[in-house]
Amino acid sequence: MAKKFNLREFQTQLSQQLQAAASRDNSGSRLGFRVGNANWLVSLADTEEVIPVPAIVKVPGARRWFRGVANIRGNLYAVSDFADFMGQGVTPDHADSRLLIPHHDFGVNAALLVHNTLGLKNISRYQPGNVHAAHPWVARQYADETGADWCDMDFGQLLGDAEFLKVEAQIGN
């Protein structure tokens, strides 16, 4: 018999872990998540929360990567499929998929659909990468102990990017 999964308990534990990590010196701590074929990191200070994917209402005339809007605790959030935006294909609907919500200090109700989260990562153990970032929202690149590559996200750069803000479909898109 499969072990029961208590979503509320999982959310509570993750929230407590994020709050505990945020209260510590977390200059080396990042939240890891997977987008397409790439590993990403985001600063805990830049992240409001990570939640399971709620119902998303499609918006006619929007680009494919703009999934639509979701009601999260009475507030509407614009949901973007980060992998699809990056040209890595549509993120499949899966129980492990999550919405990554930027901190409210950014002043936008946006949410990124990601494949799954990978927990807290300590970048002080990672080696800085020398590769030139392909996008302005890649703050830094690293390689972990196993040699896997990681991109450190600059949420501010992404949320202010002209292409990211242009969600209306273009002819041929």
CORVENRA-V43156 format. One record per helix or strand of 2 or more residues. SS is the DSSP state (H for helix, E for strand). FROM is the first residue (numbers start at 1). LEN is the number of residues. If there is no record, write none. Layout:
BEGIN
ss	from	len
SS	FROM	LEN
SS	FROM	LEN
END
This chain:
BEGIN
ss	from	len
H	7	17
E	29	7
E	38	6
H	44	3
E	47	6
E	66	7
E	75	7
H	82	4
E	98	5
H	104	3
E	110	5
E	116	7
H	123	3
E	127	2
E	138	6
E	149	5
H	155	5
H	162	4
END
